[in-house]
Amino acid sequence: MNYMPDCLAGLSGEPLEPEVHIVERYMQLVKKCFTMTNVMLEGGKEIDLLAINPISGEKYHIEVRVAIGGGFRLRMIDTQTKSGRKHRRGMDTLNEIKFSHATVVKAVKEIFGSSEYRKMLVVWDVEGKSVIEQAKSLYDIEIWKISDIMSELIREVKTKPYRDDVLRTVQLISRRASNS
């Protein structure tokens, strides 16, 4: 029997990646949004997270590409393997497959009811500050760092009693760090 708490399952029924779950809880607790995760689309496409703030009406399409190894730092232009396969760490490629693909754009417009929404890409690190600026100017994609999201989330959750595994883990790590 494979037991999975409902709080960790996205719309696909699959468990959320921890980094997507952290961003989802950030959007709910800090940004005060309703969220949808793991939105499965035709052609094998998937949207990590959609969020809407019911008061401001702000809508967000968020993709999370977090790797803690030194090999993934977001760059503007993707690199390729010797066989010609893209590494999928360039804004050009990520925009193409995660944000501007026709299937994705159509689905987001249908869910939100309009084409007015903010696009966010959450990463661990970027090659340089210019990547953040160029991503916004060329692709209208805002780059958020997971470390900033976690810092804000830690301030929000403090010592409130949460039964959510990810939030409780964030609290424990925060408590450990503050006692060091």
Contacts in CASP RR format, 6 or more apart in sequence:
PFRMAT RR
TARGET T0000
AUTHOR 0000-0000-0000
METHOD contacts of the structure
MODEL  1
MNYMPDCLAGLSGEPLEPEVHIVERYMQLVKKCFTMTNVMLEGGKEIDLL
AINPISGEKYHIEVRVAIGGGFRLRMIDTQTKSGRKHRRGMDTLNEIKFS
HATVVKAVKEIFGSSEYRKMLVVWDVEGKSVIEQAKSLYDIEIWKISDIM
SELIREVKTKPYRDDVLRTVQLISRRASNS
4 15 0 8 1.000
5 165 0 8 1.000
7 164 0 8 1.000
7 165 0 8 1.000
8 15 0 8 1.000
8 16 0 8 1.000
8 21 0 8 1.000
8 165 0 8 1.000
8 166 0 8 1.000
9 15 0 8 1.000
9 16 0 8 1.000
10 16 0 8 1.000
10 37 0 8 1.000
10 38 0 8 1.000
11 36 0 8 1.000
11 37 0 8 1.000
11 38 0 8 1.000
11 39 0 8 1.000
11 40 0 8 1.000
12 38 0 8 1.000
12 39 0 8 1.000
12 40 0 8 1.000
12 46 0 8 1.000
13 38 0 8 1.000
14 38 0 8 1.000
16 24 0 8 1.000
16 37 0 8 1.000
16 38 0 8 1.000
17 64 0 8 1.000
18 166 0 8 1.000
19 64 0 8 1.000
19 66 0 8 1.000
19 122 0 8 1.000
19 146 0 8 1.000
20 37 0 8 1.000
20 38 0 8 1.000
20 48 0 8 1.000
20 49 0 8 1.000
20 64 0 8 1.000
21 37 0 8 1.000
21 166 0 8 1.000
22 146 0 8 1.000
22 149 0 8 1.000
22 150 0 8 1.000
22 153 0 8 1.000
22 166 0 8 1.000
22 170 0 8 1.000
23 48 0 8 1.000
23 49 0 8 1.000
23 62 0 8 1.000
23 64 0 8 1.000
23 122 0 8 1.000
23 146 0 8 1.000
23 149 0 8 1.000
24 35 0 8 1.000
24 37 0 8 1.000
24 49 0 8 1.000
24 51 0 8 1.000
25 153 0 8 1.000
25 164 0 8 1.000
25 166 0 8 1.000
25 167 0 8 1.000
26 149 0 8 1.000
26 150 0 8 1.000
26 152 0 8 1.000
26 153 0 8 1.000
27 33 0 8 1.000
27 35 0 8 1.000
27 49 0 8 1.000
27 51 0 8 1.000
27 60 0 8 1.000
27 62 0 8 1.000
28 34 0 8 1.000
28 35 0 8 1.000
28 51 0 8 1.000
29 153 0 8 1.000
29 156 0 8 1.000
29 157 0 8 1.000
30 152 0 8 1.000
30 153 0 8 1.000
30 156 0 8 1.000
31 51 0 8 1.000
31 53 0 8 1.000
31 60 0 8 1.000
32 53 0 8 1.000
32 54 0 8 1.000
32 55 0 8 1.000
33 51 0 8 1.000
33 52 0 8 1.000
33 53 0 8 1.000
33 54 0 8 1.000
33 58 0 8 1.000
33 60 0 8 1.000
34 51 0 8 1.000
34 52 0 8 1.000
34 54 0 8 1.000
35 49 0 8 1.000
35 50 0 8 1.000
35 51 0 8 1.000
36 47 0 8 1.000
36 49 0 8 1.000
36 50 0 8 1.000
36 51 0 8 1.000
36 111 0 8 1.000
37 48 0 8 1.000
37 49 0 8 1.000
37 50 0 8 1.000
38 46 0 8 1.000
38 47 0 8 1.000
38 48 0 8 1.000
39 46 0 8 1.000
39 47 0 8 1.000
39 50 0 8 1.000
39 107 0 8 1.000
39 111 0 8 1.000
40 46 0 8 1.000
41 47 0 8 1.000
41 103 0 8 1.000
41 104 0 8 1.000
41 107 0 8 1.000
42 103 0 8 1.000
43 103 0 8 1.000
45 101 0 8 1.000
45 103 0 8 1.000
45 104 0 8 1.000
45 107 0 8 1.000
47 61 0 8 1.000
47 63 0 8 1.000
47 104 0 8 1.000
47 107 0 8 1.000
47 108 0 8 1.000
48 62 0 8 1.000
48 63 0 8 1.000
48 64 0 8 1.000
49 60 0 8 1.000
49 61 0 8 1.000
49 62 0 8 1.000
49 63 0 8 1.000
49 64 0 8 1.000
50 59 0 8 1.000
50 60 0 8 1.000
50 61 0 8 1.000
50 62 0 8 1.000
50 108 0 8 1.000
50 111 0 8 1.000
50 112 0 8 1.000
51 59 0 8 1.000
51 60 0 8 1.000
51 62 0 8 1.000
52 58 0 8 1.000
52 59 0 8 1.000
52 60 0 8 1.000
52 112 0 8 1.000
53 59 0 8 1.000
58 118 0 8 1.000
59 112 0 8 1.000
59 114 0 8 1.000
59 116 0 8 1.000
59 117 0 8 1.000
59 118 0 8 1.000
60 117 0 8 1.000
60 118 0 8 1.000
60 119 0 8 1.000
60 120 0 8 1.000
61 99 0 8 1.000
61 104 0 8 1.000
61 108 0 8 1.000
61 117 0 8 1.000
61 118 0 8 1.000
61 119 0 8 1.000
61 120 0 8 1.000
62 119 0 8 1.000
62 120 0 8 1.000
62 121 0 8 1.000
62 122 0 8 1.000
63 94 0 8 1.000
63 98 0 8 1.000
63 99 0 8 1.000
63 120 0 8 1.000
63 121 0 8 1.000
63 122 0 8 1.000
64 121 0 8 1.000
64 122 0 8 1.000
64 146 0 8 1.000
65 72 0 8 1.000
65 74 0 8 1.000
65 88 0 8 1.000
65 89 0 8 1.000
65 94 0 8 1.000
65 121 0 8 1.000
65 122 0 8 1.000
65 123 0 8 1.000
66 122 0 8 1.000
66 123 0 8 1.000
66 124 0 8 1.000
66 146 0 8 1.000
67 124 0 8 1.000
68 124 0 8 1.000
69 124 0 8 1.000
70 125 0 8 1.000
71 89 0 8 1.000
72 89 0 8 1.000
72 123 0 8 1.000
72 124 0 8 1.000
72 125 0 8 1.000
73 89 0 8 1.000
73 123 0 8 1.000
73 124 0 8 1.000
73 125 0 8 1.000
73 126 0 8 1.000
73 127 0 8 1.000
74 89 0 8 1.000
74 90 0 8 1.000
74 91 0 8 1.000
74 94 0 8 1.000
74 121 0 8 1.000
74 123 0 8 1.000
74 125 0 8 1.000
74 126 0 8 1.000
74 127 0 8 1.000
74 131 0 8 1.000
74 135 0 8 1.000
74 143 0 8 1.000
75 89 0 8 1.000
75 90 0 8 1.000
75 91 0 8 1.000
75 126 0 8 1.000
75 127 0 8 1.000
75 131 0 8 1.000
76 90 0 8 1.000
76 91 0 8 1.000
76 92 0 8 1.000
76 127 0 8 1.000
76 130 0 8 1.000
76 131 0 8 1.000
76 134 0 8 1.000
76 135 0 8 1.000
76 138 0 8 1.000
77 90 0 8 1.000
77 91 0 8 1.000
77 92 0 8 1.000
78 86 0 8 1.000
78 87 0 8 1.000
78 88 0 8 1.000
78 89 0 8 1.000
78 90 0 8 1.000
78 92 0 8 1.000
78 93 0 8 1.000
79 86 0 8 1.000
79 87 0 8 1.000
79 89 0 8 1.000
79 90 0 8 1.000
80 86 0 8 1.000
80 87 0 8 1.000
81 87 0 8 1.000
86 93 0 8 1.000
87 93 0 8 1.000
88 94 0 8 1.000
88 97 0 8 1.000
91 121 0 8 1.000
91 131 0 8 1.000
91 134 0 8 1.000
91 135 0 8 1.000
91 138 0 8 1.000
91 139 0 8 1.000
91 141 0 8 1.000
94 121 0 8 1.000
95 139 0 8 1.000
95 141 0 8 1.000
98 104 0 8 1.000
98 121 0 8 1.000
99 105 0 8 1.000
99 119 0 8 1.000
99 121 0 8 1.000
99 139 0 8 1.000
99 141 0 8 1.000
100 139 0 8 1.000
105 115 0 8 1.000
108 115 0 8 1.000
108 117 0 8 1.000
109 115 0 8 1.000
118 142 0 8 1.000
119 139 0 8 1.000
119 140 0 8 1.000
119 141 0 8 1.000
119 142 0 8 1.000
120 141 0 8 1.000
120 142 0 8 1.000
120 143 0 8 1.000
120 144 0 8 1.000
121 135 0 8 1.000
121 141 0 8 1.000
121 142 0 8 1.000
121 143 0 8 1.000
121 144 0 8 1.000
122 143 0 8 1.000
122 144 0 8 1.000
122 145 0 8 1.000
122 146 0 8 1.000
122 149 0 8 1.000
123 143 0 8 1.000
123 144 0 8 1.000
123 145 0 8 1.000
123 146 0 8 1.000
124 145 0 8 1.000
124 146 0 8 1.000
124 147 0 8 1.000
125 145 0 8 1.000
126 132 0 8 1.000
126 143 0 8 1.000
126 145 0 8 1.000
131 143 0 8 1.000
132 143 0 8 1.000
135 141 0 8 1.000
135 142 0 8 1.000
135 143 0 8 1.000
136 142 0 8 1.000
136 143 0 8 1.000
150 170 0 8 1.000
153 167 0 8 1.000
153 170 0 8 1.000
154 170 0 8 1.000
154 171 0 8 1.000
154 174 0 8 1.000
157 167 0 8 1.000
157 170 0 8 1.000
157 171 0 8 1.000
157 174 0 8 1.000
158 171 0 8 1.000
159 171 0 8 1.000
162 168 0 8 1.000
162 171 0 8 1.000
END
